[in-house]
Amino acid sequence: MPDSAREAELLDAERTLQDAQRAGDAAALDQLLVDQLIAIGPDGGTYTKQDDLAAYRDRRSVVEELVEEELDLLVVGSTGVTFFLGRVAGVSEGTAFAARLRYTRTWVHDDPHGWRVLAAHVSPV
């Protein structure tokens, strides 16, 4: 349960991101990711915001199921971190997958944009 308004906003942003992943909504993801995003995928590869958005737009990344099992967060000033644990299933580059994953996302907050993801790391559990 969030302890502050800023934490509640971060929780809402994380859930909005999850909804956008499920829906394959590249436009919503574009608003939730900073242009400088660096993400480490479960394969250990490094991906940019443009890589991520293109995969959703081209339907190379399709999330069919995303079930949150656990979500913790931490906020210090204008920086936040979310720790998601859950089941994710879908299709990546034409190959079906189902996995239990942990996402660690570092978020930054500014007044014009609210919370946006700066960095992310995905690991199989």
N, C-alpha and C positions, 0 to 999 in steps of 0.2 A: 504494500500500500504506500503510495507516495506521501512523503512528509512535507512537501512544499508545492507551491504552484508551478515552479520550474520543473520539479520532478513529474508532476501530473502532465505537464505539456510534453515532456520527453516520453513518458509512457504512451501518450496519445500518438506521438510521431512514430514510435516503434510499431504500434498496432496499425497505423495508416500504411507504413512501409510493408508490413506483412500482407495487408489487404491488396496493395498494389502488386506484390509478387504473385499472389494467388490469381489475380485478375489479368496478369500480363500487361499491366497498364504502364507503358513506357513513359507517357506524359507525366503521370503522377510520380514515377521514380525520378524523372528528370528534376522535379521540384524538390525532392527529398535528398538528393546527392549533390555535394559540392563538385565543381568542375575538376578539382584536383584529386578526386577520390582515388585511392589505391586500395584494392581488395585482394586478399590472398584466398584462392579457392581451395576446396577440399583436395584438389590434385597438387597443391603447392604452387600453382601458377599465379602470376601477378596479373591483375586485370584493372583497367581504367573505367571511369564512368562511361566513356564512349563504347568500350567493349561490352559492358553490361547492358546498356540501352539497346545496342544493335542486336544483341542476342535475344532480347525480349521482342523487339520490333520484327525481326526476321523469324520469330517463333523457333529459334534454335534452343531457347531456354523456355520451357513450359513447366510451371509448377501446378500440378494437379491436386496436391494435398500438402498442407502446411499446418501442422497441429502443434501448438505451443504446449509444452509440458511444464516449463519453468521459465520465469522471466525475472531477472534481478536488474537493478539499475543503480547507478552512482552519478551524482551531480556535484561538481565543484566549480563554482562560478559559471562561466559560459561554456564549460566542457562537460559532456556527459558520456557515460559508457553504458551500453545495454548488453546483458548476458542472456541469450536465448538458448534454450535447450528444447528440441522437439523433433518430430518426425516430418520428413519432407519426401515427397514422391513426385515424379514427373518424367520429363524427357529432356535430355541434354545432348545436343549435337546428334539427334536421331536415336539415341540410346536411352531406353527406359531405366530409371533408377528409383530406389527407395532406400532411405538411410535415416538414421538417427544422427542429428547434427547439432553442433554447438556453434552459434554465431556470436562473435564478440564485435560490437560496433562502437566506434568512437564518434561522437556527435559534437558539433559546434553550434552555438546559438548566437544569432544576431537579430536585432529588431526587425530589419526588413524581411527576413526569410524565416525566422523561427529556427527550429532544430533541423539540421541537415547532417548526413553522414559524411565524415571526412576519411575514415579508414574502417576496413572490415576484415575479419579473418573467419574462415569457416573450416571447422574440423569435424571429421567423423568421430562418433563416440562409440 
